[in-house]
Amino acid sequence: MQIHDLPYPDPGLPDARSGPRFLLWLGRNQLGGQLKSLSWGLLHFLSVASLPYGVGFAVQAVVDGSGSRLALAGGVILLLGASLALGDTMLHRTAVTNWITAAARVQQLLARRTAALGAALTRRVAAGEVVAVSTGDVEKIGWFVEALSRFAAAALTVVVVCVGLVLYQPALGIVVAIGMPVLALAVLPLLPRATRRADRQREKAGRATELASDTVAGLRVLRGIGGEELFLDRYRRASQEVRTAAVRSARMWSLISAVQVLLPGLLLIAVVWYGIELARQGRITVGELVTVYSAVMILNYPLRHFEEIAMAYSFSRPSAQRAARVLSIERVTEPGGLRTAEAPAGDLYDPVTGLLATAGLLTAVVCGDPDLAGRLADRLGGHPTDAGSGTGSDPGSDSLPSVLLGGVPLDELPLDTARAAVLVQDKDPVLLSGTLAELLDVPSSGSVRPEAALAAAQCADVLDALSQASLDDDPMNARITERGRSLSGGQRQRLALARSLVTDPEALVLDEPTSAVDSHTEARIADGLRALRSGRTTVVLTSSPLLLDRADRVVLVHEGTVAAVGEHRELVLTEPRYRAVVTRETDEEAASAALSRNGGTPLRGEPGIGDPGIEELTEIEETA
């Protein structure tokens, strides 16, 4: 695989059981590139290691006064220099290719896993961690894959040189052959502590980054309450902790580097001292002494790669562990599905809660627990929740039954077909940066024009604001900043609703789509939504009386199970649990109403006689 061939047609099925297993799997899949890098690395390192033999041969030729041998030595050195340059160039090229292709493979795997899991991913792993894995951790994993082949070439070179020295000059060669393994393994006792300090540094850096992101996201609120200095002090303390951890980690790695310099120096002193004694005794020649001395000096170069591979593994192992944790999260069924790609149509039914959204109707769902509503919305979109954290499921069960669309389980459909059939808009939808036209350029049936969707979502004031902020009079060409931060919460919510309406799916699930708008706008949105989605299945999870009053059916989900079904006005009068959620009736008010009923006073639940739900609804409608 070359860089120009990226992306991979199929990045493969990773071994995500652990970080080391994932690195091993990645190395096996990069085997071709690793062998190329290893071959060029051997040419480079062996050329470097052979230079002392040429130098020693030349020195001995000078001592013996042989011009022909000196010329031969010069030719050998010139040839070694050329092969060294070629090997170094191609080693760098192939090693960097391994780095980039390995990082690209990991990024493709993460992107596919994110697309397959959808909103279920962020319930298992923090969104910030997913971003960290796909950016910084991917680079560290690629570094280890890139360094592995160079380390293998360096290790083989050390073995070859030691064997060559033993054969060339046994007396000194044995000293070098004994000393080299000691040098290579001397840093191993220091690596666990260095790894722990590096992990601690990354942990504190992650916390500081998270604190900075939260501060920036909530800067407007912080300024409103005067909390800038408080959070600034927190970030100062967090950054100082990162600095302290970084210094401690750097001290450990500098100690490892010092050991890598000190021990070869001691070995060199021992070789020179012993070699001088042997030369004085006439057991070796001056050229042989120079050769062995130069070889020991040159071996410091491949030995540095032992330190590099130790650092690369220490940094990449936790990164690979985090990547494996994300990649190990599985869907209940394969993304390819068990059925054909034909999209079903009909009622949307959740067997876990008993919720039935009749085809072609606007169904409103009331949940007293916002977390329950979010999980229910995910389930309706085909994103299965954990068995133990589902909507009223048995914690001991292994899996939850799938939501049915037209009697077809969504889990058995291909992923793209299920996503096209049922669209879920989260409670906090995200707007991507770009023009408004690009925001609304989404896969759709083509039946709903962007203009109609914007009108139904009551985005007229949003278009005016975008036009005023843009040099172009056409609001569709106006640019939206990252996550729509230049817009208010209500404006972002309405643009997201318009984007969902443009897609025109078979079933649309909206989780609190009007929580950030005023009652006047909410009433108009309710009418626009009902008109535009006429004849299409729509599910709205809300507790807004305005939306509930315009729904064809209202379903109360209590403690994970459907507790009541009917119309809004009927449920307000007859269902105390529904009335408590919709009207925000407190326990004291409910007790007072019960006492009034027991004492023979008029029932507050009767229409027109002081019922809080009817009074609130009438007041809101009159105001709207």
Secondary structure, DSSP 8 states (H G I E B T S, - for coil): --GGG-S-S-------SSHHHHHHHHHHHTHHHHHHHHHHHHHHHHHHHHHHHHHHHHHHHHHHT-HHHHHHHHHHHHHHHHHHHHHHHHHHHHHHHHHHHHHHHHHHHHHHHHHHHTHHHHHHS-HHHHHHIIIIIHHHHHHHHHHHHHHHHHHHHHHHHHHHHHHH-HHHHHHHHHHHHHHHHTTGGGHHHHHHHHHHHHHHHHHHHHHHHHHHHTHHHHHHHT-HHHHHHHHHHHHHHHHHHHHHHHHHHHHHHHHHHHHHHHHHHHHHHHHHHHHHTTSS-HHHHHHHHHHHHHHHHHHHHHHHHHHHHHHHHHHHHHHHHHHT---SS-TT-SS-S----S-EEETTTTEEE-TTSEEEEEES-HHHHHHHHHHHTT----GGGSSS--TT-S-----EETTEEGGGS-HHHHHHHEEEE-SS----SEEHHHHT-----S-S-HHHHHHHTT-HHHHHHHHHHSSSS-GGG-EE-GGGTTS-HHHHHHHHHHHHHHH--SEEEEESTTTTS-HHHHHHHHHHHHHHTTTSEEEEE---HHHHHT-SEEEEEETTEEEEEE-HHHHHHH-HHHHHHHS---HHHHHHHHHHHHTT---TTSTTSS-HHHHHHHHHHHH-
